[in-house]
Amino acid sequence: MSDSPTVRPIRRHVILGVVGLTALLGACSGDNDVARLTNDPIPLEDLQNDDAIGSDVDIDFTTFDGSTSNFAAYAGTPLVVNFFSRACAPCVTEMPEFEAVFQAFDGDVAFVGISTDARFDDAELIVEQTGVNYDLGWDPNADVFERFGGFAMPTTVFVDAAGVVRETWSGVLTATKLTAKIEDIAR
């Protein structure tokens, strides 16, 4: 007796389901390298990109008013460059803390916030919502972000007074941690 046309698709779905379930259970077992590699969290310090460390900051950027500036213009003063985006909730969270630290240093440290938003309206909106008053730039193609070795948002770059990148940090910074990092580069 031959299978009817409706039995074949059912049998095919059952076989595919069993194969898929077997693959899923095999991947979830702890007996293979893939499972072991994904069970342990990666330490945050392993996620930091050190490519830009030691490089100078002779990099042009577009300011919020549309003119061109260069990070080398801040030489003589420690510099904090913070990349942000409206779509990045952690960026929005840390920006008011960056403003508070900027105010606390009272001109002894320069801050530049660089938006990587594709739309300038989004960049302006996030600045308005967070109340930051330090210098601002716009990097819609993330060219400047990439030059500094950025790979995740938020990213903050710490530059010493000689204009040399000392650290690139990806992740949220509290006011306390930001202040400590600034004090490290100001030495």
C-alpha positions in Angstrom: 0.0 0.0 0.0 1.5 3.3 -1.0 1.5 6.5 1.2 -1.2 9.0 0.4 0.0 12.5 -0.6 -1.0 13.9 2.8 1.1 11.3 4.8 4.4 12.2 3.1 4.4 15.9 4.2 3.5 14.9 7.7 6.3 12.3 7.8 8.8 14.8 6.3 7.9 17.4 9.0 8.3 14.8 11.8 11.7 13.8 10.5 12.8 17.4 10.2 11.5 18.1 13.7 13.4 15.2 15.2 16.6 16.2 13.4 16.2 19.8 14.5 15.5 18.8 18.1 18.6 16.5 18.1 20.8 19.3 16.9 19.4 21.7 19.5 19.9 19.3 22.4 23.4 18.5 21.2 24.3 22.2 21.1 22.8 22.8 24.6 24.7 20.0 26.2 27.8 20.9 28.2 29.9 18.3 26.4 31.2 20.4 23.5 33.5 23.4 23.1 30.8 25.7 21.8 28.7 25.3 25.0 31.8 25.8 27.2 32.8 28.9 25.4 29.4 30.6 25.7 28.8 29.7 29.3 31.5 32.0 30.8 31.1 35.8 30.6 33.9 37.7 28.9 35.6 40.1 31.3 34.9 43.7 30.4 38.6 44.6 30.1 38.9 42.0 27.3 36.4 44.0 25.3 38.4 47.2 25.4 40.1 48.2 22.1 43.7 49.3 22.6 44.4 50.1 18.9 44.3 53.9 19.3 46.4 54.0 22.5 49.6 55.9 21.9 48.4 57.6 18.8 48.0 61.3 18.4 44.7 63.0 18.0 45.3 65.0 14.8 41.8 64.1 13.6 39.2 66.5 12.1 35.6 66.4 13.2 32.5 68.4 12.3 31.1 70.5 15.1 27.4 71.0 15.8 27.5 74.4 14.1 28.8 72.7 10.9 32.4 74.0 11.0 35.4 71.7 11.1 37.6 71.4 14.2 40.5 69.1 15.2 41.1 67.3 18.4 44.8 68.5 18.3 43.4 72.0 19.1 42.8 70.8 22.6 46.6 70.1 23.2 47.8 71.4 26.5 44.7 70.2 28.3 43.6 66.7 29.1 40.7 65.7 26.8 37.7 63.4 27.2 36.0 62.4 23.9 32.7 60.7 24.4 30.8 59.0 21.5 27.1 58.8 21.9 23.9 58.0 20.0 20.2 58.6 20.7 19.6 54.9 20.2 22.1 54.0 22.9 20.3 54.0 26.3 23.5 53.7 28.3 24.9 56.8 26.4 21.8 58.8 27.5 22.2 57.6 31.0 25.9 58.7 31.4 25.7 62.0 29.6 24.3 64.1 32.6 27.1 62.5 34.7 29.7 63.6 32.1 28.3 67.1 32.2 28.6 67.2 36.0 32.2 66.0 35.9 32.9 68.6 33.1 31.5 71.3 35.4 33.5 70.0 38.4 36.8 70.3 36.5 36.0 73.9 35.7 38.0 74.1 32.5 41.0 72.1 33.6 39.8 69.2 31.4 38.2 69.6 27.9 35.2 67.5 26.9 34.0 66.8 23.4 30.8 64.8 22.8 30.5 63.2 19.4 27.2 62.0 18.1 27.2 59.1 15.7 23.5 59.5 14.9 22.7 59.4 11.2 20.2 62.3 11.6 21.4 65.6 13.0 17.9 66.2 14.5 18.5 63.1 16.7 21.9 64.3 17.8 20.4 67.7 18.8 17.5 66.1 20.6 19.7 64.0 22.8 21.9 66.9 23.7 18.9 69.0 24.6 17.4 66.2 26.7 20.6 65.5 28.6 21.7 69.1 29.1 25.3 68.8 28.1 27.2 72.0 27.5 30.6 70.9 26.5 31.9 71.0 22.9 29.9 68.8 20.5 30.6 67.1 17.1 28.7 65.0 14.7 30.0 61.9 13.1 27.1 60.3 11.1 29.3 57.8 9.2 31.3 56.9 12.3 34.6 57.7 10.6 36.0 59.5 13.7 34.6 56.8 16.0 36.5 54.1 14.0 39.7 56.2 13.9 39.7 56.1 17.7 39.2 52.3 17.7 35.5 52.5 18.8 33.5 49.3 18.4 30.7 49.6 21.0 28.5 52.3 22.4 29.1 54.3 24.5 32.9 54.7 23.9 35.0 57.3 25.7 38.6 58.2 24.7 41.0 59.7 27.2 43.7 61.9 25.8 46.6 63.4 27.8 47.6 67.1 27.6 50.3 66.2 25.1 47.6 65.1 22.7 48.2 61.3 23.0 45.5 58.8 23.4 46.0 57.1 26.8 42.8 54.9 27.0 39.7 53.9 25.0 36.8 52.7 27.1 33.7 51.0 25.8 30.8 50.9 28.3 29.1 53.1 30.8 31.1 55.3 33.1 29.8 56.7 36.3 30.9 60.1 37.5 33.2 58.4 40.1 34.9 56.2 37.5 35.1 59.0 34.9 36.8 61.3 37.5 39.3 58.6 38.4 40.2 58.0 34.7 40.6 61.7 34.2 42.9 62.0 37.2 45.0 59.2 35.8 45.6 61.0 32.5 46.2 64.3 34.2 49.2 63.0 36.1 
